[in-house]
Amino acid sequence: MTDHDVTIVLPERGDPRFDQVEALFAEHIEHLRTVGQLVPFVENAAQLWRSSVEKAVGRIGTVQIAVDRDEVVAFCYGLIRALPDYLGGEKFATMPHFYVKESHRGSGVGTRLRESFAQWCFERGCTSIESYVSPGDSVAFTFWQRAGFAVEHTQIRNFLTS
């Protein structure tokens, strides 16, 4: 499969394609559960995520989608932040969620989506992008490494009990 029919779109708040993005986020949740996500998602996680994401679109964040004909086949969500003063205070982007439907992986869609997001960040003065990869997601890890991302630190978690 090639991505020649795929268009990258930056939907605005209220775009009806957010229904499809929400459904893709639900798929993303299921994928994260299989690759090492430790914190459990609540039952209506996809709805809650959509609500918070749509509020950020056009302000401090973006959702970018890959559309194949009328179907949303991939999305990324990112926000602009600032490093603390002791690290220079520069703007950077954080991309906590990036997902490509299995049927479109390996087609170049993910690369085009990542490049579109990077351009969006650059145009807003960001000097870097950070993202997250679950420990068991070797395919995603390889994708990001090939794109020039490097491991900066490893997040660890200990659940506290009473």
Summary of the structure (lengths in Angstrom):
residues: 162
radius of gyration: 15.9
end to end distance: 51.8
largest distance: 54.7
contacts: 415
relative contact order: 0.17
helix: 36%
strand: 23%
